[in-house]
Amino acid sequence: MKLSRRNALLAGATGLAAAPLLAASAAAQANPARTMRDGESAPPGVAGRDYRPVITPDGAALPYRIQGGVKIFHLVAEEVEHEFAPGLVGRCWGYNGRVHGPTIEAVEGDRLRIYVTNRLPAPTTVHWHGLVVPSGMDGVGGISQPSIRPGETFVYEWTLRQHGTFMYHSHHDEMTQMALGLMGLFIAHPRRPQGPRADRDYAYLLSEWQMHPGASRPDPNAMEFNLLTFNARAYPGTSPMLARTGERVRIRLANLSAMDHHPIHIHGHVMTVTETDGGPIPQSARWPETTVLVPTGSSRTVEFIADNPGDWAFHCHMTHHVMNQMGHGIPNMTGVNARRIDRAVGAILPHYMTMGHDGMGDMGPHVESGHMPVPGNSLPMVGAQGPHGYVTMGGMVTLLKVRNRLPADGSHPGWYDDPPGTRARIARAEELTRDGVDPAAPPRP
C-alpha cells in the first residue's frame, strides 16, 4: 500500500494513542503485583469490604488505627518467652510479646505509618522484605538509616504500591537477631482482587532454630538446626488448618530460615502455585504441585479445592526437618544388637536404654511413657500420639483437616472417622490365600 501523508498522520496518531496502553501493559508485566496506577489514591482498606483477613495459625494480627487517612501500626521489639511445643520453651526476641511477630495486614494503596520501639539490649532495625519502599524506609542499619538504639522509637512511612505475601525482620546483626526470632509476616491485599477469592486464607512463616537440650536460649551461632517450625511452632504443637469440603483454600508460605530451603508437601490434594513474592503468576504459566519448594528469603502461595475429606499431613519433605531436637553427631546404631550393652550399662544406670538400633521411631513413646528421662526443657525427637498409634513426625509438620461439616465455633473437629472399607488394615489369611500372596516368599523382579 502506498503510504500517503494522510495515512502517515493517521498511523502516527494511532501509535500515539496506543502508546499509553502499551506502556501500561509493559508496566503491568514488569510489576504484576500492582493493580493501581501511580498517583492513584485510595481510602484505607477495610477488612470484610476490601479483603478477607488471613489466618495465621498459632499467630495473631497486629492491630492498627486510622489517623487522618493513614493506617498506624506499632511494633515493639522485646525479649519474649515462647513455647515452641508443649515441654519446650525458649527465651527469644520477638515483637509485641510474640514469636514470631504479629502479622501485618494492609491493602494496596494504603498509606502506612509504622512505629518501632526498641526494648532490646542491643540496637535493631526493621526491614520490609520484598516490599518496594523509598530508600530511606528500607530498614538496613548503617545504609538506609541509623540503627534504633535501646529505648528509641523510629517511624517508617510509605504508600503501599503492591500486593502479595511478604515479611519483615531485623536488618541489624541479622545472624543473631533473626536466629532469636525477630521476624514476622506482612500481607498486602490487592485493591482490586482478580480471580476467585479464597474461602480460607492461611499464612505460614517457616524458620529454623538450634535449641540445645536443657538450654532455654536459641543458639544464634549455629549453622545446623534441630528445631524446624511453622509460625514458630513445632509439631505436635502446631494447630491444624480447617476446611469444609469444596472450599477454596489458599496457603501462603514465607521462608526466613537461616540456611535451608523447604519443599512443603501436601497429602490428599494437588496444589496450584499462584504467586511468588514477586507477584501473581499469569494463569497460563501456573502449574500443579504436590510439593512446592520455598527458597530461603522467598514466599510461595498455593491454592487448591479441599475436595478430599480426612486428616492430611502438611509438612516439609526434608526428612530431618520433621524431627525435633535431632542431634547430628550420633553413631549409626541401626542393626546393632544392643541387649548386652543395655544389661551391662543398666547395672550402673538403671534408666539407660540404647536407642537407634531399630531406627528412631520408638524414642518418642519411650520418653513420653517415662522409660527414658531427658534433659529439662527438651522435646522428644518425634511426635505425638495419634488415633492409630504414635506419630513419628515432629518439627515442620501440621495437619489439614477437611470435613463435610465443621464445628460452628471453629474448634478442633477431632480425628477423622474413615468410612467403612477405606482404611488400611492387617490382611486376613483367607485374603492372602485367595490372591496368592505368600508373605514368606515375596516375588523377586
LINNOR-V480354 format. One record per residue. N is the residue number from 0. SS is DSSP state (H for helix, E for strand, C for the rest). PSI is psi in degrees with one decimal (999 if undefined). Layout:
BEGIN
n,ss,psi
N,SS,PSI
N,SS,PSI
END
This chain:
BEGIN
n,ss,psi
0,C,135.0
1,C,130.6
2,C,103.6
3,C,167.8
4,H,-38.4
5,H,-45.7
6,H,-36.6
7,H,-41.8
8,H,-41.7
9,H,-42.6
10,H,-41.2
11,H,-41.0
12,H,-41.5
13,H,-41.7
14,H,-41.1
15,H,-39.3
16,H,-36.2
17,H,-20.0
18,H,-47.0
19,H,-37.1
20,H,-42.5
21,H,-40.7
22,H,-42.1
23,H,-41.0
24,H,-42.7
25,H,-41.0
26,H,-40.4
27,H,-38.8
28,H,-34.8
29,H,-31.7
30,C,80.0
31,C,-10.6
32,C,24.4
33,C,131.4
34,C,7.6
35,C,148.0
36,C,155.4
37,C,136.9
38,C,-12.5
39,C,131.8
40,C,160.2
41,C,148.4
42,C,160.8
43,C,134.0
44,C,142.3
45,C,133.0
46,E,139.4
47,C,-40.9
48,C,-49.0
49,C,-18.1
50,E,157.7
51,C,120.7
52,C,145.4
53,C,159.7
54,E,120.7
55,C,93.5
56,C,131.7
57,C,11.3
58,C,-162.2
59,C,161.1
60,E,144.0
61,C,122.6
62,C,159.0
63,C,167.3
64,E,162.6
65,E,125.9
66,E,113.3
67,C,37.3
68,C,8.0
69,E,135.4
70,E,124.6
71,E,123.1
72,E,159.4
73,E,115.2
74,E,137.2
75,E,114.0
76,E,125.7
77,E,166.2
78,E,138.9
79,E,135.5
80,E,119.7
81,E,135.4
82,E,115.3
83,E,-36.4
84,E,161.3
85,C,123.7
86,C,-6.3
87,E,110.9
88,E,136.3
89,E,148.9
90,E,101.6
91,E,178.2
92,E,133.6
93,E,-163.5
94,E,133.9
95,C,39.5
96,C,13.0
97,E,150.4
98,C,120.5
99,C,175.5
100,C,161.2
101,C,151.3
102,E,129.1
103,E,128.2
104,E,133.5
105,E,177.5
106,E,138.9
107,C,128.7
108,C,-15.1
109,C,141.5
110,E,123.5
111,E,140.7
112,E,112.8
113,E,114.2
114,E,140.0
115,E,117.0
116,E,133.8
117,E,109.8
118,C,18.7
119,C,165.3
120,C,-0.7
121,C,158.9
122,C,159.1
123,E,174.0
124,C,176.4
125,C,124.2
126,E,136.6
127,E,88.6
128,E,117.2
129,C,-10.8
130,C,139.2
131,C,109.0
132,C,165.7
133,C,150.3
134,H,-42.4
135,H,-5.6
136,H,6.0
137,C,-19.9
138,C,25.5
139,C,111.7
140,E,129.9
141,C,-20.0
142,C,-56.8
143,C,-8.9
144,E,158.9
145,C,148.8
146,C,152.3
147,E,112.4
148,C,159.7
149,C,130.8
150,C,-12.4
151,C,157.6
152,E,123.9
153,E,163.3
154,E,134.5
155,E,139.9
156,E,131.4
157,E,168.1
158,E,129.6
159,C,117.3
160,C,23.5
161,C,167.7
162,C,155.6
163,E,-165.2
164,E,117.6
165,E,-174.0
166,E,164.7
167,E,148.2
168,E,164.3
169,C,140.7
170,C,38.3
171,C,123.8
172,C,53.1
173,H,-39.1
174,H,-42.1
175,H,-51.7
176,H,-36.5
177,H,-35.3
178,H,-23.1
179,C,-6.0
180,C,4.9
181,C,83.2
182,E,163.5
183,E,174.4
184,E,144.8
185,E,112.1
186,E,119.7
187,E,113.4
188,E,147.0
189,C,143.8
190,C,-35.5
191,C,88.6
192,C,141.0
193,C,139.9
194,C,175.5
195,C,141.6
196,C,146.5
197,C,142.6
198,C,-33.0
199,E,131.3
200,E,101.8
201,E,148.8
202,E,133.2
203,E,137.9
204,E,122.7
205,E,134.7
206,E,171.2
207,E,151.1
208,E,157.4
209,C,106.2
210,C,103.5
211,C,133.9
212,C,130.1
213,C,-17.3
214,C,159.4
215,C,-10.6
216,C,126.0
217,C,144.4
218,C,108.8
219,C,-9.5
220,C,-4.1
221,C,148.7
222,C,-1.0
223,C,148.2
224,C,143.4
225,C,11.6
226,E,116.0
227,E,132.9
228,E,149.8
229,E,120.8
230,C,42.6
231,C,23.1
232,E,143.0
233,C,142.2
234,E,135.3
235,C,21.1
236,C,-0.1
237,C,141.2
238,C,144.0
239,C,158.5
240,E,141.7
241,E,145.5
242,E,144.9
243,E,149.2
244,C,130.0
245,C,-9.0
246,C,149.6
247,E,124.3
248,E,130.9
249,E,135.3
250,E,122.1
251,E,126.1
252,E,116.9
253,E,134.4
254,E,112.9
255,C,30.5
256,C,151.3
257,C,-39.8
258,C,-10.6
259,C,140.4
260,C,160.7
261,E,115.7
262,E,104.5
263,E,124.0
264,E,136.1
265,E,143.7
266,C,143.8
267,C,-2.9
268,C,165.7
269,C,129.8
270,E,154.9
271,E,129.3
272,E,115.1
273,E,-24.8
274,E,154.0
275,E,-179.0
276,C,-10.8
277,C,-10.4
278,E,-179.1
279,E,145.4
280,C,130.0
281,C,145.4
282,H,-40.0
283,H,-16.3
284,H,1.6
285,C,153.5
286,E,152.3
287,E,148.3
288,E,152.6
289,C,-10.3
290,E,126.1
291,E,128.9
292,E,125.7
293,E,100.3
294,C,157.2
295,C,132.6
296,C,10.6
297,C,169.0
298,E,151.5
299,E,137.8
300,E,131.7
301,E,155.1
302,E,152.6
303,E,163.3
304,E,124.9
305,C,85.9
306,C,11.8
307,C,96.0
308,C,145.4
309,E,-176.5
310,E,114.1
311,E,131.3
312,E,143.0
313,E,112.3
314,E,162.6
315,E,141.7
316,C,10.3
317,C,117.0
318,H,-31.9
319,H,-12.2
320,H,-3.0
321,H,35.5
322,C,149.3
323,C,134.5
324,C,47.2
325,C,133.4
326,C,149.8
327,C,-4.6
328,C,36.1
329,C,132.9
330,C,148.2
331,C,109.0
332,C,3.3
333,C,124.2
334,C,-4.7
335,C,134.8
336,C,105.7
337,C,10.2
338,H,-41.8
339,H,-37.6
340,H,-43.8
341,H,-42.0
342,H,-42.9
343,H,-47.8
344,H,-31.6
345,H,-25.4
346,C,-24.8
347,C,-42.8
348,C,95.3
349,C,-28.2
350,C,4.9
351,C,140.1
352,C,120.9
353,C,125.3
354,C,153.6
355,E,-9.5
356,C,-19.0
357,C,27.6
358,E,-176.4
359,C,6.4
360,C,-24.2
361,C,-6.5
362,H,-47.9
363,H,-52.0
364,H,-38.4
365,H,-43.3
366,H,-46.8
367,H,-27.5
368,C,-2.3
369,C,5.1
370,C,-25.3
371,C,106.3
372,C,150.5
373,C,163.8
374,C,153.6
375,C,155.8
376,C,52.5
377,C,167.7
378,C,134.6
379,C,146.6
380,C,-35.3
381,C,163.3
382,C,-110.4
383,E,166.3
384,E,130.7
385,E,-175.9
386,C,-18.0
387,C,24.0
388,E,-168.3
389,E,135.1
390,E,113.3
391,C,48.5
392,C,147.0
393,C,-167.2
394,E,-129.2
395,C,70.3
396,E,138.8
397,E,-175.6
398,E,142.8
399,E,117.6
400,E,107.8
401,E,127.0
402,E,151.4
403,C,-32.6
404,C,143.6
405,C,153.0
406,C,137.6
407,C,-27.3
408,C,4.2
409,C,11.3
410,C,170.6
411,C,127.0
412,C,3.2
413,C,-175.2
414,C,149.0
415,C,135.9
416,C,102.7
417,C,136.1
418,C,152.7
419,C,136.2
420,C,6.6
421,C,15.7
422,C,134.5
423,C,142.3
424,C,172.4
425,C,136.8
426,C,141.7
427,C,154.3
428,H,-40.7
429,H,-30.6
430,H,-42.2
431,H,-43.9
432,H,-45.0
433,H,-41.1
434,C,7.1
435,C,36.3
436,C,120.4
437,C,104.1
438,C,-26.5
439,C,-16.6
440,C,71.3
441,C,150.0
442,C,143.9
443,C,122.5
444,C,999
END
